[in-house]
Amino acid sequence: MPINQRFLVVKTKDTKEITYMEYDKISGYPITPKNNIKFQDAINVKSMILINPTLIEKMVDIKARKRFNYLINLLAIIYEDDDPTGEGLRLAHNEAEKFRMEIINKYRKYISEEKAELLESKLAILEDELNLRMQYLMENNEELSMEGKSR
């Protein structure tokens, strides 16, 4: 079995030194880089752990903001599309619920309570809007189905 050595390069003003770190005992936010991005004369990294709290909070905030914007764009596309089945609304509702669980399970310990509550309140507004749209769509479908069956 090969020996698994892990090192950290610390850059200071005067010198660059290599320090041994025990990663099993460090608590931080794990990150994996994007695929297929290779640089020449650089070290390829498969995973990384952020331990600076401000950097972790910024990274999580960026990821959450991207995911929230994705949800808003998905809703905009669904609202423009007139789908009488409501399949797009169910898909958006599932995505919103998945994002809510991701906030609770994955991001809660890395961001402040204030930001977590703000994200959850924004998601609650989106989910309420989705529920209202689905109820409206179901009521319209019931009216259409009742009109078609009358003699």
C-alpha positions in Angstrom: 0.0 0.0 0.0 1.5 3.4 -1.0 2.3 6.0 1.5 -0.2 8.9 1.3 1.6 12.1 2.0 -0.1 15.5 2.0 1.6 18.9 1.9 0.6 22.5 2.1 2.6 25.2 0.4 2.6 28.3 2.5 3.6 31.6 0.9 5.0 34.3 3.1 6.7 37.5 2.2 10.2 36.2 2.6 10.2 32.5 2.0 8.2 29.6 0.6 8.1 26.6 2.8 6.3 23.2 2.7 4.5 22.2 5.8 2.9 18.8 6.6 -0.8 19.0 7.4 -3.1 16.4 8.8 -6.1 16.8 6.6 -8.2 14.3 8.5 -8.3 16.6 11.5 -9.0 19.8 9.6 -12.6 20.9 9.2 -13.3 23.0 6.2 -15.2 23.2 3.0 -14.2 20.6 0.4 -13.9 21.8 -3.3 -13.1 19.9 -6.5 -12.0 21.9 -9.5 -13.8 22.0 -12.8 -13.1 19.3 -15.3 -10.7 19.5 -18.2 -9.0 22.7 -17.0 -5.3 22.0 -17.3 -2.4 24.5 -17.1 1.1 23.9 -18.2 3.8 24.2 -15.5 1.2 23.9 -12.8 0.2 21.4 -10.1 -3.0 19.5 -11.0 -5.3 19.3 -8.0 -8.1 16.8 -7.6 -9.6 18.2 -4.4 -9.0 21.0 -2.0 -10.2 22.0 1.4 -10.9 25.7 2.3 -10.2 26.5 5.9 -10.4 30.3 5.9 -13.9 31.1 7.2 -14.4 34.3 5.1 -13.3 32.5 2.0 -15.6 29.6 2.7 -18.5 32.0 3.2 -17.8 33.8 0.0 -17.5 30.5 -1.9 -20.8 29.1 -0.5 -22.5 32.4 -1.2 -21.4 32.4 -4.8 -22.5 28.8 -5.3 -25.9 29.4 -3.6 -26.4 32.6 -5.7 -25.7 30.7 -8.9 -28.1 27.9 -8.0 -30.8 30.4 -7.1 -30.3 32.3 -10.4 -30.6 29.0 -12.2 -34.0 28.4 -10.4 -35.2 31.8 -11.4 -34.2 31.3 -15.1 -35.9 27.9 -15.0 -39.1 29.5 -13.7 -38.9 32.2 -16.4 -38.6 29.6 -19.1 -41.5 27.6 -17.7 -43.8 30.6 -17.3 -43.1 31.6 -21.0 -44.0 28.0 -22.1 -47.7 27.3 -22.0 -47.6 23.7 -20.9 -51.1 22.5 -19.9 -49.8 19.4 -18.2 -47.8 21.3 -15.5 -44.8 19.0 -15.9 -42.4 21.9 -16.0 -43.9 23.3 -12.8 -43.4 20.0 -11.0 -39.8 19.9 -12.2 -39.2 23.4 -10.9 -40.8 22.5 -7.6 -38.6 19.4 -7.3 -35.5 21.6 -8.0 -36.5 24.1 -5.4 -37.1 21.4 -2.8 -33.7 19.9 -3.7 -32.0 23.2 -3.3 -33.7 23.8 0.1 -32.4 20.4 1.3 -28.9 21.3 0.0 -29.0 24.5 2.0 -30.0 22.7 5.1 -27.6 19.8 4.8 -24.6 21.2 3.0 -24.4 24.9 3.4 -25.9 25.6 6.8 -22.7 25.2 8.8 -20.6 27.4 6.5 -22.8 30.5 6.2 -24.3 32.8 8.8 -27.8 32.3 10.1 -28.9 35.6 8.6 -27.9 34.5 5.1 -29.4 31.0 5.5 -32.7 32.5 6.7 -32.7 35.0 3.7 -32.1 32.1 1.2 -34.8 30.0 2.8 -37.3 32.9 2.7 -36.5 33.5 -1.0 -37.0 29.9 -1.7 -40.3 29.9 0.3 -41.5 32.7 -2.0 -40.6 30.8 -5.1 -42.3 27.6 -3.8 -45.5 29.5 -2.9 -45.6 31.0 -6.4 -45.1 27.5 -7.9 -47.8 26.1 -5.7 -50.2 28.8 -6.7 -49.5 28.2 -10.4 -50.0 24.5 -10.0 -53.3 25.0 -8.2 -54.4 27.4 -10.9 -53.4 25.0 -13.7 -55.2 22.1 -12.0 -58.4 24.1 -11.6 -58.3 25.1 -15.3 -57.7 21.5 -16.3 -60.7 20.3 -14.2 -62.9 23.0 -15.8 -61.8 21.9 -19.3 -62.3 18.2 -18.5 -65.8 18.9 -17.1 -66.8 21.0 -20.2 -65.7 18.2 -22.5 -67.7 15.5 -20.8 -71.0 17.3 -20.8 -73.7 16.4 -23.3 
